[in-house]
């Protein structure tokens, strides 16, 4: 196999890994959104144990240790880009509301 082919194959594999990782974390974020009550905030420590065990198992395939800090990162990243979640106090999260965009 020519070296350029091996290099290209490695590049494609890395890209595929990145795409799969992003898709997985988007799915986790959606699961978290569904866990959150429609109108109230929840503490992060109450959210994490409610995430389905299938996500915990699959997360082993991706960097990071499953737990409160990793889930906080998933949520905070979406808050940064004004998607899905809003923070309400210390370690309390809720679903993003239309009025959050007005602020």
C-alpha positions as MATLAB code, in Angstrom:
seq = 'XXXXXXXXXXXXXXXXXXXXXXXXXXXXXXXXXXXXXXXXXXXXXXXXXXXXXXXXXXXXXXXXXXXXXXXXXXXXXXXXXXXXXXXXXXXXXXXXXXXXXXX';
ca = [
       0.000    0.000    0.000;
       1.462    3.378   -0.979;
       2.237    5.680    1.932;
      -0.068    8.419    0.604;
      -2.939    5.938    0.726;
      -2.171    4.978    4.330;
      -1.929    8.648    5.285;
      -5.262    9.431    3.627;
      -6.899    6.413    5.254;
      -5.687    7.562    8.686;
      -7.038   11.057    8.013;
     -10.444    9.672    7.045;
     -10.531    7.429   10.127;
      -9.749   10.401   12.386;
     -12.510   12.420   10.748;
     -14.988    9.560   11.125;
     -14.079    9.252   14.804;
     -14.705   12.988   15.291;
     -18.071   12.809   13.502;
     -19.170    9.833   15.610;
     -18.076   11.568   18.810;
     -20.004   14.739   17.987;
     -23.110   12.731   17.108;
     -22.875   10.791   20.370;
     -22.567   13.921   22.527;
     -25.457   15.561   20.642;
     -27.557   12.518   21.519;
     -26.489   12.758   25.171;
     -27.429   16.451   25.189;
     -30.850   15.598   23.784;
     -31.296   12.935   26.486;
     -30.443   15.515   29.151;
     -32.921   17.975   27.624;
     -35.637   15.316   27.845;
     -34.752   14.617   31.491;
     -35.119   18.269   32.470;
     -38.611   19.360   33.530;
     -40.317   21.747   31.127;
     -40.425   24.660   33.572;
     -38.002   23.984   36.442;
     -34.255   23.782   36.928;
     -32.507   20.666   38.187;
     -29.237   20.271   40.032;
     -26.512   18.604   38.005;
     -26.131   15.889   40.644;
     -29.784   14.931   40.066;
     -29.464   14.926   36.274;
     -26.439   12.635   35.877;
     -27.924    9.497   37.482;
     -31.030    9.779   35.284;
     -29.078    9.512   32.046;
     -29.622    6.089   30.535;
     -27.041    3.396   31.249;
     -26.624    2.795   27.504;
     -25.052    6.255   27.237;
     -22.717    5.573   30.142;
     -21.538    2.375   28.454;
     -21.091    3.980   25.036;
     -19.226    6.942   26.567;
     -16.352    4.551   27.313;
     -15.503    4.777   23.592;
     -14.824    8.526   23.861;
     -12.301   10.634   25.804;
     -13.231   11.792   29.280;
     -14.348   10.110   32.472;
     -18.127    9.825   32.826;
     -19.476   11.877   35.691;
     -20.706   15.258   36.799;
     -17.771   17.184   35.300;
     -18.157   15.616   31.864;
     -21.916   16.213   31.782;
     -21.386   19.780   33.017;
     -19.066   20.277   30.037;
     -21.656   18.919   27.610;
     -24.262   21.329   28.970;
     -21.971   24.346   29.358;
     -20.793   23.996   25.755;
     -24.368   24.221   24.561;
     -25.055   27.178   26.854;
     -22.040   28.944   25.334;
     -23.612   28.618   21.894;
     -27.124   29.408   23.201;
     -28.532   25.949   22.524;
     -30.811   23.675   24.574;
     -29.869   24.715   28.135;
     -29.598   27.660   30.495;
     -27.903   27.876   33.859;
     -29.920   28.901   36.870;
     -27.760   29.337   39.947;
     -24.905   27.110   41.011;
     -24.881   23.755   39.200;
     -28.575   24.086   38.331;
     -29.687   23.772   34.740;
     -32.954   24.128   32.890;
     -34.258   24.002   29.361;
     -33.499   27.086   27.319;
     -36.526   29.380   26.874;
     -37.305   31.906   24.133;
     -36.885   34.760   26.606;
     -33.258   33.673   27.190;
     -32.453   34.967   23.701;
     -33.858   38.396   24.537;
     -31.311   38.917   27.316;
];
